[in-house]
Amino acid sequence: MGNKKNNARRVAIQKLAQLKRTISLKDNRLKEKDRITKPKKQDPNELKVIEKPKQSSALFFSYNTQLGPPYHIILDTNFINFSIKNKLDIIKSLMDCLYAKCFPYITDCVRGELEKMGQKYKLALKIIKDKRFERLPCMHKGTYADDCIVDRVTQHKCYIVATNDKDLRRRIRKIPGVPIMNVSQSKYTIERMGDSFD
Ligand SMILES: [Zn+2]
């Protein structure tokens, strides 16, 4: 009795093995969904879609025609603070860096940030009260200046952004036609000036 059962089992196993051998999983007779298909090789020449911010018409030519001289420079909070720490006279240092007349701009939200920072930043507030610093009025709520500055330079290509903030610099670099200034080794340096935007 036991033998018979074992035999039957052996036959069943053999049949299954045979079946496996005859129908490979790549077989056309298998239904589409059951067939093993090789993953498609990625074509290195295939065009990839990269999202880029829309270019303003000012960038129709290969460089930003709306940039000065004279230059219009939006200063953020930490740029002002870094300048003070490095004992740099902001307006003089801007001109030393760009060899041209410069108009520094302070947005309401940057002023708001400085006001929030309290006593320690009194000097910064005093400096930007100078009437050579132009005010850029803000319509938005709150005092988060990064979004405000990014919005402004996306819409108007006439500005340079002065900031030492890594995050903000990274965001500005994605916007074509906007040079970035920062404080480095006790002077101002500029990147992306005269960039081509194609
Ligand atoms: Zn603002």
Residues whose N, C-alpha, C, O or C-beta is under 5 A from the ligand:
A	BS01	ZN	T107 D108 C109 C138 C148
